[in-house]
Amino acid sequence: MKKKGSYSHNYDPERLRELIQDGKNAKEIMKELKISKYSLQEQLLMLQVEDKKLYIIKDLLDLKTEEEKKWTRYRKDGVIFSERMLRFTGFKPGDAFEMVVEEGRIILKKI
């Protein structure tokens, strides 16, 4: 059995095992252990090797990266242009557009 903290940041196999067995999801475990998603993935692999057992952590593979989080608002709100950007195009805030995709380009046509 590996010693606590011997390989990965804040690695505590007993506590990790307990949290998994309690049915905690990935965000709850990361918060409790004060580790990142990548550390949790690493520690889960270490624990599975030690215990020779497969553990499943709910939502571990579904966590969004910083890049994905950045684009989430666009899926919800659509494409957002700043007022400054619109000023140079002749359009104004509140204008509606139709989106056309042609030959790998996106063209916005004012409605």
Wavefront OBJ file of the C-alpha trace (Angstrom):
o trace
v 0.000 0.000 0.000
v 1.328 3.425 -0.964
v 1.854 6.058 1.698
v -0.449 9.081 1.825
v 0.782 11.840 -0.495
v 3.676 9.793 -1.897
v 2.942 10.366 -5.596
v 0.107 12.737 -6.359
v -0.940 16.032 -4.751
v -3.071 15.336 -1.645
v -3.302 11.618 -2.432
v -5.220 9.916 0.363
v -6.312 6.478 -0.851
v -8.391 5.696 2.242
v -10.363 8.958 1.973
v -10.776 8.628 -1.803
v -12.037 5.064 -1.427
v -14.500 6.201 1.243
v -15.846 9.054 -0.889
v -16.327 6.744 -3.876
v -18.101 4.158 -1.735
v -20.361 6.915 -0.349
v -21.449 7.619 -3.929
v -19.959 11.110 -4.149
v -19.690 12.551 -7.649
v -16.510 13.975 -9.182
v -17.151 17.597 -8.179
v -17.890 16.625 -4.575
v -14.725 14.510 -4.363
v -12.567 17.245 -5.930
v -13.916 19.789 -3.465
v -13.459 17.485 -0.480
v -9.898 16.508 -1.422
v -8.999 19.977 -2.769
v -7.729 18.574 -6.067
v -8.269 19.235 -9.774
v -10.049 16.995 -12.263
v -6.675 15.818 -13.574
v -5.430 14.934 -10.071
v -8.652 13.033 -9.406
v -8.209 11.040 -12.605
v -4.609 10.263 -11.682
v -5.530 9.296 -8.120
v -8.403 7.109 -9.308
v -6.002 5.192 -11.544
v -3.534 4.806 -8.677
v -6.276 3.537 -6.363
v -7.535 1.056 -8.955
v -4.018 -0.326 -9.439
v -3.517 -0.618 -5.664
v -6.882 -2.277 -5.032
v -6.959 -4.239 -8.301
v -10.550 -3.063 -8.595
v -12.492 -0.825 -10.973
v -14.105 2.246 -9.389
v -16.646 4.447 -11.126
v -16.937 8.118 -10.165
v -20.116 9.751 -11.400
v -19.560 12.713 -13.760
v -15.765 12.348 -13.832
v -15.662 12.118 -17.613
v -18.447 14.682 -18.058
v -16.658 17.612 -16.402
v -16.099 20.502 -18.770
v -12.659 21.893 -19.458
v -12.038 25.638 -19.191
v -12.230 25.865 -22.993
v -15.635 24.126 -23.034
v -16.934 26.359 -20.230
v -15.923 29.418 -22.239
v -18.228 28.378 -25.106
v -21.193 27.224 -22.975
v -22.760 30.684 -22.877
v -22.832 30.815 -26.683
v -24.848 27.593 -26.866
v -27.385 29.118 -24.499
v -27.421 32.747 -25.687
v -26.289 32.390 -29.299
v -23.470 34.376 -30.860
v -22.925 37.699 -29.120
v -21.339 40.711 -30.811
v -20.148 43.633 -28.762
v -21.637 47.059 -29.388
v -18.194 48.270 -30.427
v -17.859 45.492 -33.007
v -21.294 46.271 -34.440
v -20.470 49.986 -34.685
v -17.854 49.232 -37.367
v -20.214 47.049 -39.414
v -23.188 49.357 -39.749
v -25.367 47.065 -37.638
v -26.769 47.986 -34.246
v -27.651 46.141 -31.020
v -30.886 44.184 -31.371
v -30.528 43.476 -35.097
v -31.523 39.912 -36.030
v -29.587 37.724 -38.448
v -30.096 34.602 -40.494
v -27.123 32.212 -40.549
v -26.074 30.611 -43.821
v -23.261 28.063 -44.115
v -21.502 27.981 -47.482
v -18.273 26.182 -48.372
v -16.970 26.092 -44.806
v -17.930 29.727 -44.115
v -20.642 31.137 -41.900
v -22.450 34.117 -43.370
v -24.814 36.264 -41.320
v -27.569 38.028 -43.247
v -29.568 40.760 -41.554
v -33.269 39.916 -41.338
l 1 2 3 4 5 6 7 8 9 10 11 12 13 14 15 16 17 18 19 20 21 22 23 24 25 26 27 28 29 30 31 32 33 34 35 36 37 38 39 40 41 42 43 44 45 46 47 48 49 50 51 52 53 54 55 56 57 58 59 60 61 62 63 64 65 66 67 68 69 70 71 72 73 74 75 76 77 78 79 80 81 82 83 84 85 86 87 88 89 90 91 92 93 94 95 96 97 98 99 100 101 102 103 104 105 106 107 108 109 110 111
